Amino acid sequence: MNLVSKTTQERNDPRYLQIFLLGSFLAYGLLFLQWAARLEIFAAAVFSTAFTQIIWAKAKRAPMSSVKSALISALGLCLLLRTESVWIMSLAGIATISSKFLIRRNGKHVFNPTNFGIILAILSGHAWISPGQWGHELTTMGLIGLGAVGILLRVKRWDLSLTFLMVLFVLESLRLVAYLGWDWPVVFHRFNSGTILLFAFFMITDPKTSPNSRKGRIIWASMIAMLSFLLGQFFYLYQAPLIALFIVSFTTPLIDKVFQAERFKWLPKTQQL
């Protein structure tokens, strides 16, 4: 491959757009939503993920361009995970990246890295997620939605977001409106959340950890939506989508085996971790 082709491929890497969007969402939260967050916590997320990625990439002889994926994971931690401890955020970053190299099946990492790090941090008892930090403003939802369109079209994972949101919306509507008799605004309010939109558009759509085939992805996203509904409605867990993704991730290798398709690569003819 000549230098021009390599430069063109690098410029078209969708991870640059994802880093820009997630960074913009973080800046928006800090500047306009007045998040009470310590910058050293965010710095710990970026440093721990990038440093761990570099160490593993050298050990596995993977390309250093994979650091872009680590930055995406770091921004995901900054946007979704809350903790008062630099050490907890650092450990979450290390676990996030290490899971890609240590927990693998058929040459593919099983868990969504950011999801894995968040679940581990929450289990420590010193971290949490804060769905209310985004508020319920249409401006916030619109920015996330518009940003997501560009990414989903580039990585061709719009089917995951659409399936997850549609199945969850139907289930919530059947219970809240048809069964409990509540008004429709209650249902819409539950979906007017930055956290659920970030999860639907930027987490479950990770092309490296979601099923390879479209049919498999539709089944997979439906399972996440159904489990998220059960955990949220009957066990009152506000982290329901994250827990559902973690549990359903165990089924990804089986789904890939049943519905076989070409594995996603960020850049053609390269090994990306």
Secondary structure as UniProt FT lines:
FT   HELIX           3..11
FT   HELIX           14..31
FT   HELIX           39..60
FT   HELIX           64..66
FT   HELIX           67..80
FT   STRAND          81..83
FT   HELIX           86..102
FT   STRAND          104..105
FT   TURN            106..107
FT   STRAND          108..109
FT   HELIX           113..123
FT   TURN            124..125
FT   STRAND          127..129
FT   HELIX           131..134
FT   TURN            135..136
FT   HELIX           138..155
FT   HELIX           158..173
FT   HELIX           174..179
FT   HELIX           184..191
FT   HELIX           194..198
FT   HELIX           199..203
FT   TURN            204..205
FT   TURN            207..209
FT   HELIX           214..234
FT   TURN            238..239
FT   HELIX           240..248
FT   HELIX           249..251
FT   HELIX           252..258
FT   TURN            268..269
//
